[in-house]
């Protein structure tokens, strides 16, 4: 097996893991920021139990970005 064919599958796996991880990081950051803002305002981490989910935020953001194009 030559070197280029052995590196190909590794790169595909690394790319897939990175994509999944980056989405998890974004989701975690969104929730952490919301909790931090709640702590700053009220002293409790869950001041708005019905706050917008990350998925709803992402959908709204994509709609705004499409509208601006």
ChimeraX attribute file (.defattr): number of C-alpha atoms within 10 A of each C-alpha:
attribute: neighborCount
match mode: 1-to-1
recipient: residues
	/A:1	5
	/A:2	6
	/A:3	7
	/A:4	8
	/A:5	9
	/A:6	10
	/A:7	10
	/A:8	11
	/A:9	11
	/A:10	11
	/A:11	11
	/A:12	11
	/A:13	11
	/A:14	11
	/A:15	12
	/A:16	11
	/A:17	11
	/A:18	12
	/A:19	11
	/A:20	10
	/A:21	12
	/A:22	11
	/A:23	11
	/A:24	12
	/A:25	11
	/A:26	12
	/A:27	15
	/A:28	13
	/A:29	13
	/A:30	14
	/A:31	16
	/A:32	13
	/A:33	11
	/A:34	18
	/A:35	18
	/A:36	15
	/A:37	16
	/A:38	16
	/A:39	14
	/A:40	11
	/A:41	11
	/A:42	11
	/A:43	12
	/A:44	13
	/A:45	16
	/A:46	15
	/A:47	15
	/A:48	11
	/A:49	7
	/A:50	7
	/A:51	12
	/A:52	12
	/A:53	12
	/A:54	15
	/A:55	10
	/A:56	11
	/A:57	13
	/A:58	13
	/A:59	11
	/A:60	12
	/A:61	12
	/A:62	12
	/A:63	11
	/A:64	11
	/A:65	9
	/A:66	9
	/A:67	8
	/A:68	7
	/A:69	5
